[in-house]
């Protein structure tokens, strides 16, 4: 067992190193994960040529699985932002509710807008709208800011193509369509918990409203709402339809012939997102036609750093597998009955310690994936729930070491203490709620 304990020591040391160098030394997560992977390989005694081969393999396998997904998902988000489609969707929802239901309206808006757009971008885009609601209604900023923040956050942590959960699918080998469908289902109670806490606790937080320094986009320049929703709804619908076909037994080479094969093809998440991008071109106004190529470039550039971090996580995971760490750790944990809670706990510790949900999920997936058999996770449904368990863990806890925390605080003009009392506590409750639901679903279906 000496070798097993030594490898366990290396694992703990590497995780501590990642947390220390990213959270306290502010080193980019790509280099932190790369250095950790190199250190694990060298200290575990792997030959130098094997280390190099493993790093390259981890990078390549990760890009093969999710590279296009992240690129297309990010590009779609940029187009929706630049064309004003997100504001158009928000206004369409707000027109259908009374001002007395402003928190519910902004929560629904955040949930829908958050499907294609990262939570920090979504919050920045909608912050002007949020300020206008605070001025028009009796609801105070701690309530409205936390409601918007938690609705965006629920989707960001649980629903592909957001980078953390998508990377976990790639590492664990899960079904992306099923993770997306289950993720949306579980994100609803997560957002509800965030909503209830934000409304009840936010109303009690002392706060003096400060006028924002953001300009709202004129309504006349916005695309029609029915067009604004299409680039979001169509990819989700295609992916969902393909997943339903798989559940009922219609596969690529089924008797359905060309039509069945075609539906399976366009329902692939990569193709579905590409179709969403094509549909989004209809939102571009004539005066902006010359800008669309710059928007595509912006999407690729924005995806670049995310892809680099995810690929580095893939290298770290490949190195852990090459050392045999997963197998040995599985033997060590054999007597513990952590089950579906183990992915959640590992991810929650990483998230709370270093701040990034994406880095937490990527690192946790590398650690947990080799242990699925030991944890009793054998079925496709069990694998889907285990991946979502890591997503739930990546919610816990968002606080001062998380960049999104400061986006909420800065764009809402909230004091740090107020943001901690409303938003941060909500993320703890959201993660625990989702994990308990996953546990119930695991017992029932896996």
C-alpha positions as CSV (number, residue, x, y, z in Angstrom):
1,X,0.0,0.0,0.0
2,X,3.1,2.3,0.2
3,X,2.8,3.1,-3.5
4,X,-0.9,3.8,-3.2
5,X,-0.4,6.2,-0.3
6,X,2.4,7.9,-2.1
7,X,0.2,8.4,-5.1
8,X,-2.6,9.7,-2.9
9,X,0.0,12.1,-1.4
10,X,0.9,13.3,-4.9
11,X,-2.8,13.8,-5.7
12,X,-3.4,15.9,-2.6
13,X,-0.2,17.9,-3.3
14,X,-1.1,18.6,-6.9
15,X,-4.6,19.8,-5.9
16,X,-3.2,22.0,-3.2
17,X,-0.7,23.4,-5.7
18,X,-3.4,24.2,-8.3
19,X,-5.5,26.0,-5.6
20,X,-2.5,27.9,-4.2
21,X,-1.1,29.0,-7.5
22,X,-4.4,30.1,-9.1
23,X,-6.2,31.6,-6.1
24,X,-3.3,33.2,-4.3
25,X,-0.5,33.7,-6.9
26,X,-3.1,34.6,-9.6
27,X,-1.3,32.4,-12.2
28,X,-3.4,31.5,-15.2
29,X,-5.2,28.1,-14.8
30,X,-3.7,26.7,-18.0
31,X,-0.1,27.0,-16.6
32,X,-1.2,25.8,-13.2
33,X,-2.8,22.6,-14.6
34,X,0.2,22.1,-17.0
35,X,2.7,22.4,-14.1
36,X,0.7,20.1,-11.9
37,X,0.5,17.5,-14.7
38,X,4.3,17.7,-15.2
39,X,5.0,17.4,-11.5
40,X,2.7,14.4,-11.1
41,X,4.4,12.6,-14.0
42,X,7.9,13.3,-12.8
43,X,7.3,12.6,-9.1
44,X,5.4,9.4,-9.9
45,X,8.4,8.0,-11.8
46,X,7.0,7.9,-15.3
47,X,9.7,7.9,-18.1
48,X,10.2,11.4,-19.6
49,X,9.1,10.3,-23.1
50,X,6.0,8.8,-21.5
51,X,5.2,12.1,-19.8
52,X,5.5,14.0,-23.1
53,X,3.3,11.5,-24.9
54,X,0.7,11.6,-22.1
55,X,0.5,15.4,-22.2
56,X,0.0,15.5,-25.9
57,X,-2.6,12.7,-25.8
58,X,-4.6,14.5,-23.0
59,X,-4.6,17.8,-25.0
60,X,-5.7,16.1,-28.2
61,X,-8.4,13.9,-26.7
62,X,-9.9,16.8,-24.9
63,X,-10.0,19.0,-28.0
64,X,-11.5,16.2,-30.1
65,X,-14.3,15.7,-27.6
66,X,-15.4,19.2,-26.8
67,X,-13.3,21.7,-28.8
68,X,-16.0,22.5,-31.4
69,X,-18.7,22.6,-28.8
70,X,-17.0,25.4,-26.8
71,X,-16.1,27.3,-30.0
72,X,-19.6,27.2,-31.4
73,X,-21.3,27.8,-28.1
74,X,-19.1,30.9,-27.3
75,X,-19.6,32.3,-30.8
76,X,-23.4,32.0,-30.6
77,X,-23.3,33.8,-27.3
78,X,-21.3,36.7,-28.8
79,X,-23.7,37.1,-31.7
80,X,-26.8,37.1,-29.5
81,X,-25.1,39.7,-27.3
82,X,-23.9,42.0,-30.2
83,X,-27.3,41.9,-32.0
84,X,-29.2,42.8,-28.9
85,X,-31.1,39.5,-29.0
86,X,-30.6,38.9,-25.2
87,X,-32.2,42.3,-24.4
88,X,-35.0,41.5,-26.8
89,X,-35.7,38.2,-25.1
90,X,-35.6,39.9,-21.7
91,X,-38.1,42.6,-22.8
92,X,-40.4,40.0,-24.3
93,X,-40.6,38.2,-21.0
94,X,-41.0,41.4,-19.0
95,X,-43.9,42.6,-21.1
96,X,-45.9,39.5,-20.1
97,X,-45.6,40.0,-16.4
98,X,-46.7,42.7,-14.0
99,X,-44.1,44.9,-12.3
100,X,-45.1,43.2,-9.0
101,X,-43.5,40.1,-10.4
102,X,-40.3,41.7,-11.5
103,X,-38.0,39.3,-9.6
104,X,-39.7,36.3,-11.2
105,X,-39.5,38.0,-14.6
106,X,-35.7,38.7,-14.3
107,X,-35.2,35.1,-13.0
108,X,-36.9,33.6,-16.1
109,X,-34.9,36.0,-18.3
110,X,-31.6,35.0,-16.7
111,X,-32.5,31.3,-17.0
112,X,-33.2,31.5,-20.8
113,X,-30.5,34.0,-21.6
114,X,-28.0,31.9,-19.6
115,X,-28.5,28.8,-21.9
116,X,-26.2,30.1,-24.6
117,X,-24.3,32.8,-22.7
118,X,-21.8,32.6,-19.9
119,X,-23.1,33.8,-16.5
120,X,-20.7,36.7,-16.2
121,X,-21.5,38.0,-19.8
122,X,-25.2,37.5,-19.2
123,X,-25.2,39.5,-16.0
124,X,-23.3,42.4,-17.6
125,X,-25.7,42.4,-20.5
126,X,-28.8,42.4,-18.3
127,X,-27.5,44.7,-15.6
128,X,-28.9,47.8,-17.2
129,X,-32.3,46.2,-17.4
130,X,-32.0,45.2,-13.8
131,X,-31.3,48.7,-12.7
132,X,-34.3,50.0,-14.6
133,X,-36.5,47.5,-12.8
134,X,-35.2,48.6,-9.4
135,X,-36.1,52.2,-10.3
136,X,-39.6,51.3,-11.6
137,X,-40.6,48.8,-8.9
138,X,-40.4,48.6,-5.1
139,X,-37.9,45.8,-5.2
140,X,-34.4,46.6,-4.0
141,X,-31.1,45.9,-5.7
142,X,-29.9,43.1,-3.3
143,X,-33.1,41.1,-4.3
144,X,-32.9,41.8,-8.0
145,X,-29.1,41.3,-8.3
146,X,-29.2,38.0,-6.5
147,X,-32.2,36.7,-8.4
148,X,-30.6,37.4,-11.7
149,X,-27.2,36.1,-10.6
150,X,-28.5,32.8,-9.3
151,X,-30.7,32.1,-12.4
152,X,-27.7,32.6,-14.7
153,X,-25.5,30.6,-12.4
154,X,-27.8,27.6,-12.2
155,X,-27.7,27.1,-16.0
156,X,-24.0,27.9,-16.2
157,X,-23.0,25.1,-13.8
158,X,-25.4,22.4,-15.0
159,X,-26.1,22.8,-18.7
160,X,-23.8,22.2,-21.7
161,X,-22.4,23.9,-23.8
162,X,-21.0,25.8,-20.7
163,X,-17.4,24.8,-20.4
164,X,-17.1,23.1,-17.0
165,X,-20.0,20.6,-17.4
166,X,-19.1,20.1,-21.1
167,X,-15.5,19.2,-20.1
168,X,-16.8,16.8,-17.5
169,X,-18.9,15.0,-20.2
170,X,-15.8,14.8,-22.4
171,X,-13.6,13.4,-19.7
172,X,-16.1,10.9,-18.3
173,X,-17.4,9.9,-21.7
174,X,-21.1,10.7,-21.0
175,X,-24.0,11.4,-23.4
176,X,-24.0,15.2,-23.9
177,X,-27.6,15.3,-24.9
178,X,-28.8,13.5,-21.8
179,X,-26.6,15.7,-19.6
180,X,-28.1,18.7,-21.2
181,X,-31.7,17.5,-20.7
182,X,-31.2,16.4,-17.1
183,X,-29.2,19.6,-16.5
184,X,-32.0,21.8,-17.6
185,X,-34.4,19.9,-15.4
186,X,-32.2,20.2,-12.3
187,X,-31.3,23.8,-13.0
188,X,-35.0,24.7,-12.5
189,X,-35.1,23.7,-8.8
190,X,-31.6,25.3,-8.4
191,X,-32.9,28.6,-9.7
192,X,-36.0,28.3,-7.6
193,X,-33.9,27.9,-4.4
194,X,-31.8,30.8,-5.5
195,X,-34.9,32.9,-6.1
196,X,-36.6,32.1,-2.8
197,X,-33.4,32.9,-0.8
198,X,-32.7,36.0,-2.8
199,X,-36.2,37.4,-2.3
200,X,-36.4,36.6,1.4
201,X,-32.9,37.4,2.5
202,X,-32.2,40.3,0.0
203,X,-35.2,42.2,1.3
204,X,-33.5,42.4,4.8
205,X,-30.1,43.5,3.6
206,X,-29.2,47.1,4.2
207,X,-28.3,48.9,0.9
208,X,-28.4,52.4,-0.5
209,X,-29.2,52.4,-4.2
210,X,-26.5,53.9,-6.4
211,X,-27.2,54.9,-10.0
212,X,-25.3,52.7,-12.6
213,X,-22.9,53.9,-15.2
214,X,-24.3,51.6,-17.9
215,X,-26.4,52.7,-21.0
216,X,-29.4,50.7,-22.0
217,X,-29.7,49.8,-25.6
218,X,-32.5,51.6,-27.4
219,X,-35.5,49.3,-28.0
220,X,-35.8,50.4,-31.6
221,X,-32.5,48.8,-32.4
222,X,-33.4,45.4,-31.1
223,X,-34.4,42.4,-33.2
224,X,-38.0,41.0,-33.0
225,X,-38.5,38.7,-30.0
226,X,-39.6,35.7,-32.0
227,X,-36.4,35.8,-34.0
228,X,-34.3,36.4,-30.9
229,X,-35.4,33.2,-29.3
230,X,-34.9,31.0,-32.3
231,X,-31.1,30.6,-32.1
232,X,-31.5,29.3,-28.5
233,X,-34.6,27.2,-29.0
234,X,-33.7,25.4,-32.2
235,X,-30.4,23.8,-31.0
236,X,-31.9,22.7,-27.7
237,X,-34.9,21.2,-29.6
238,X,-32.7,19.3,-32.1
239,X,-30.4,17.9,-29.3
240,X,-33.5,17.0,-27.2
241,X,-35.2,15.2,-30.2
242,X,-32.0,13.2,-30.9
243,X,-31.7,12.2,-27.3
244,X,-35.4,11.1,-27.2
245,X,-34.8,9.0,-30.4
246,X,-31.9,7.3,-28.7
247,X,-34.0,6.5,-25.6
248,X,-36.7,4.9,-27.7
249,X,-34.1,2.9,-29.7
250,X,-33.8,4.8,-32.9
251,X,-30.0,4.8,-33.7
252,X,-27.9,5.9,-36.7
253,X,-28.4,2.6,-38.6
254,X,-31.9,1.9,-37.6
255,X,-34.7,0.9,-40.0
256,X,-35.8,4.5,-40.2
257,X,-33.3,5.0,-43.1
258,X,-32.1,8.4,-44.3
259,X,-34.6,10.5,-42.3
260,X,-33.6,8.9,-39.0
261,X,-29.9,9.3,-39.9
262,X,-30.5,12.9,-40.8
263,X,-32.3,13.7,-37.5
264,X,-29.5,12.0,-35.6
265,X,-26.9,14.1,-37.5
266,X,-28.6,17.5,-37.0
267,X,-29.2,16.6,-33.4
268,X,-25.5,16.2,-32.7
269,X,-24.7,19.0,-30.3
270,X,-21.9,20.4,-32.6
271,X,-24.2,20.5,-35.6
272,X,-27.1,21.8,-33.6
273,X,-25.0,24.7,-32.3
274,X,-23.7,25.4,-35.8
275,X,-27.3,25.6,-37.0
276,X,-28.0,28.0,-34.1
277,X,-25.2,30.2,-35.4
278,X,-26.6,30.2,-38.9
279,X,-30.1,31.1,-37.6
280,X,-28.6,33.9,-35.6
281,X,-27.4,35.6,-38.8
282,X,-31.0,36.6,-39.4
283,X,-30.7,38.9,-36.4
284,X,-27.9,41.0,-38.0
285,X,-29.1,44.4,-39.2
286,X,-28.1,45.8,-42.5
287,X,-25.9,48.4,-40.9
288,X,-24.1,45.7,-39.0
289,X,-23.4,43.4,-41.9
290,X,-19.8,44.5,-42.1
291,X,-19.3,43.6,-38.4
292,X,-20.4,40.0,-38.5
293,X,-17.0,38.7,-39.4
294,X,-15.5,40.6,-36.4
295,X,-18.1,39.0,-34.2
296,X,-17.2,35.5,-35.4
297,X,-13.5,36.4,-34.7
298,X,-14.5,37.7,-31.2
299,X,-16.3,34.4,-30.5
300,X,-13.2,32.4,-31.4
301,X,-10.9,34.6,-29.4
302,X,-13.2,34.4,-26.4
303,X,-13.2,30.6,-26.6
304,X,-9.4,30.4,-26.9
305,X,-8.6,30.9,-23.3
306,X,-11.4,28.6,-22.2
307,X,-10.2,25.9,-24.6
308,X,-6.6,26.3,-23.3
309,X,-7.7,25.7,-19.7
310,X,-9.9,22.8,-20.6
311,X,-7.1,21.2,-22.6
312,X,-4.7,21.6,-19.7
313,X,-7.3,19.9,-17.5
314,X,-7.3,17.1,-20.0
315,X,-3.5,16.8,-19.8
316,X,-3.8,16.7,-16.0
317,X,-6.4,14.0,-16.1
318,X,-4.5,11.9,-18.6
319,X,-1.4,12.1,-16.4
320,X,-3.4,10.9,-13.4
321,X,-4.6,7.9,-15.3
322,X,-1.1,7.2,-16.7
323,X,0.2,6.9,-13.1
324,X,-2.5,4.4,-12.2
325,X,-3.6,6.8,-9.5
326,X,-7.3,6.2,-10.2
327,X,-7.1,2.5,-9.7
328,X,-5.1,2.7,-6.5
329,X,-7.3,5.4,-5.1
330,X,-10.3,3.3,-5.9
331,X,-8.9,0.4,-3.9
332,X,-8.2,2.7,-1.0
333,X,-11.7,4.1,-1.0
334,X,-13.3,0.7,-1.5
335,X,-14.5,0.6,2.1
336,X,-16.2,3.9,2.0
337,X,-19.8,4.3,0.9
338,X,-19.6,7.8,-0.6
339,X,-21.3,6.8,-3.9
340,X,-22.8,9.7,-5.8
341,X,-21.8,12.2,-3.1
342,X,-18.0,11.7,-3.9
343,X,-18.0,13.7,-7.2
344,X,-20.0,16.5,-5.5
345,X,-17.7,16.7,-2.5
346,X,-14.5,16.8,-4.5
347,X,-15.8,19.5,-6.8
348,X,-17.2,21.6,-4.0
349,X,-13.9,21.6,-2.2
350,X,-12.1,22.6,-5.3
351,X,-14.6,25.3,-6.2
352,X,-14.7,26.9,-2.7
353,X,-11.0,26.9,-2.5
354,X,-9.9,28.3,-5.8
355,X,-13.0,30.1,-7.2
356,X,-13.4,28.9,-10.7
357,X,-16.3,26.5,-11.4
358,X,-14.7,25.5,-14.7
359,X,-11.4,24.6,-13.2
360,X,-13.1,22.8,-10.3
361,X,-15.1,20.5,-12.6
362,X,-12.2,19.9,-15.0
363,X,-10.0,18.8,-12.1
364,X,-12.7,16.8,-10.3
365,X,-13.6,14.9,-13.5
366,X,-9.9,13.9,-13.9
367,X,-9.9,12.5,-10.3
368,X,-13.3,10.9,-10.2
369,X,-13.7,9.3,-13.6
370,X,-11.4,6.3,-12.9
371,X,-13.4,5.7,-9.7
372,X,-16.9,5.3,-11.1
373,X,-16.9,1.5,-10.9
374,X,-15.7,1.7,-7.2
375,X,-18.4,4.2,-6.4
376,X,-21.1,1.9,-7.9
377,X,-21.7,4.1,-11.0
378,X,-22.2,1.5,-13.7
379,X,-25.2,2.6,-15.9
380,X,-25.5,5.3,-18.5
381,X,-28.0,7.1,-16.2
382,X,-25.6,6.8,-13.3
383,X,-22.9,8.3,-15.4
384,X,-25.1,11.2,-16.4
385,X,-26.0,11.9,-12.7
386,X,-22.4,11.6,-11.6
387,X,-21.4,14.3,-14.2
388,X,-24.3,16.5,-12.9
389,X,-23.1,15.9,-9.4
390,X,-19.9,17.5,-10.3
391,X,-21.9,20.4,-11.8
392,X,-23.7,20.7,-8.5
393,X,-20.4,20.8,-6.6
394,X,-19.1,23.5,-8.9
395,X,-21.9,25.8,-7.4
396,X,-20.5,25.5,-3.9
397,X,-19.5,28.2,-2.8
398,X,-19.2,31.3,-5.0
399,X,-17.5,34.0,-3.0
400,X,-14.7,36.6,-3.1
401,X,-12.3,34.4,-5.0
402,X,-14.7,33.9,-7.9
403,X,-14.6,36.5,-10.7
404,X,-18.4,36.2,-11.2
405,X,-18.9,37.4,-7.6
406,X,-17.2,40.7,-8.4
407,X,-19.1,41.1,-11.6
408,X,-22.4,40.9,-9.6
409,X,-21.0,43.3,-6.9
410,X,-19.6,45.8,-9.3
411,X,-22.4,46.0,-11.9
412,X,-25.1,46.1,-9.2
413,X,-23.2,48.6,-7.0
414,X,-23.5,46.2,-4.1
415,X,-21.2,46.1,-1.1
416,X,-19.2,42.9,-0.6
417,X,-21.1,42.0,2.6
418,X,-24.5,42.4,0.9
419,X,-23.3,40.1,-2.0
420,X,-22.1,37.5,0.4
421,X,-25.3,37.5,2.4
422,X,-27.5,37.1,-0.7
423,X,-25.7,35.5,-3.6
424,X,-23.0,33.5,-1.9
425,X,-25.3,31.8,0.6
426,X,-27.7,31.1,-2.2
427,X,-25.0,29.2,-4.2
428,X,-24.5,26.9,-1.1
429,X,-28.2,26.2,-0.9
430,X,-28.5,25.6,-4.6
431,X,-25.6,23.1,-4.8
432,X,-26.9,21.1,-1.8
433,X,-30.4,21.0,-3.2
434,X,-29.3,19.8,-6.6
435,X,-27.1,17.1,-5.1
436,X,-29.9,15.8,-2.9
437,X,-32.2,15.6,-5.9
438,X,-29.4,13.8,-7.8
439,X,-29.1,11.3,-4.9
440,X,-32.8,10.6,-5.1
441,X,-32.7,10.1,-8.9
442,X,-29.7,7.9,-8.5
443,X,-31.5,5.6,-6.1
444,X,-34.6,5.5,-8.3
445,X,-33.1,5.1,-11.8
446,X,-29.4,4.1,-11.6
